[in-house]
Amino acid sequence: MPRQQETESRLVTSLVPSLSRSLAEQFNIFRVMHHGTHEKQLSNVFAWLLRADGTHELGDTFQQIFMARINNTLPEGAEFPTFGYRVSQEVDTSGDAATGKDIADIVLMTAQESVVVENFGTSDGHGHDYYGYLAHGAQGGRRSVVVLLCIRRESELQTDGWEQAVVLTYADLLSDLYAHVKADKKWRRDHPQQNFFINELVENFVEGPSPVNTADRIAFIKTMCETGESARYGQRPQDAAAEQFAEILAQHAKQQFEDGRKTLGDVKRYLRQYAQRQLMPQVNSALGKEAVASVRANFVGKWEWYVRLLSANGDMVAGLLFGPTAATYNDEIPDPVQHPDFGKVFILVRSSDVESLHQTDISLEDVLTGFEPADDRLVQTVVPLVQMNHAAQE
């Protein structure tokens, strides 16, 4: 088979499973109502789920899921009860000496424990008083814990005490809830409306596509049958049927390309922010000097997916590459990475006129999801490469 035909065959085999999804945007009640674009809207939903007497008819299931996630972060023996909490919203946590009000989104309380929740898009206290939240929860001698409930974890934004908060993401909590209701056939049968709502909630806020194996022609044919496309094999003339199928594939490929570019843009933005807020000071601290003075991500074209760490005089200390830019560099450098995984972040270092590329174990999904506070993989990879590069130049 000619190489071009072989490439096209692999492309078709890879893309066909996604043809089972409509080219148009899928219906979702949250997208139709633009619900969840403001934190108050989502606080209402989470407070509803947390209330044991809520109309979801799940009892204290979500309380237990929520508290179990919190307990996983606490020292052994310091765990909180997982049920029995009264749920309040928009609670004034400002003390007597405060000059203005400070409002917590959700508070869970028993006679002995209190959980004060700030809900925001990222794990950022965004001006709220962590210590005020903690003190409010501790009133009456209660044990108190403060929680940041968020879509995306960005630990470098947690300052002024918020680095001590427990971070819970929508994806983790809703995935746990979805697993519970999926296993409860009776509840789903008895509560179809609530089940629909929770499915819509999970579909809209839990990230991550399901993997589909399309490695061979049998899987290709099976998918065609399962998605209602099998009749194309019986159409005459076959040339016309093939052209029609190719047009559909082209439309879908265009959409996937556009969506892929948006994802690349998100990775670039998050990686640049992480490099500015966390990686740059970490590298400088590890090297004992201000080796990195600025972070730039201003290239375009095939070099667009590239975040540079620059010295004070503008020389590159290290580059963070991914996707198409990593592929371009790997094709051009004398010693390319063997069997590269372009779903990972790469590091570029330059010694004189020689450039070397190194693949990390940090995935693009890691960047999109947000790094855990203790995740130092990037700095632990960058620093030895920079040190080795400096030693080679001396």
Secondary structure, DSSP 8 states (H G I E B T S, - for coil): --HHHHHHHHHHHHHGGGGGS-SS----HHHHTTTTSSHHHHHHHHHHHH-TTSTT--TTHHHHHHHHHHHTTS-TT----SS--EEEEEEE---TT-SS--EEEEEEE-SSEEEEEEEEEES--TT--HHHHHHHHTGGG-EEEEEEEEEE--GGG--TTGGGSEEEEHHHHHHHHHHHHHH-HHHHHH-HHHHHHHHHHHHHH----------SHHHHHHHHHHTT-GGGGG-SSHHHHHHHHHHHHHHHHHHHHHHHHHHHHHHHHHHHHHIIIIIHHHHHHHHTS----EEE----GGG-SEEEEE-TTS-EEEEEE-HHHHHHHHHHSSS--SS--TTEEEEEEEETTEEEEEEEEEEHHHHHH---TT--HHHHHHHHHHHHHHHHH-
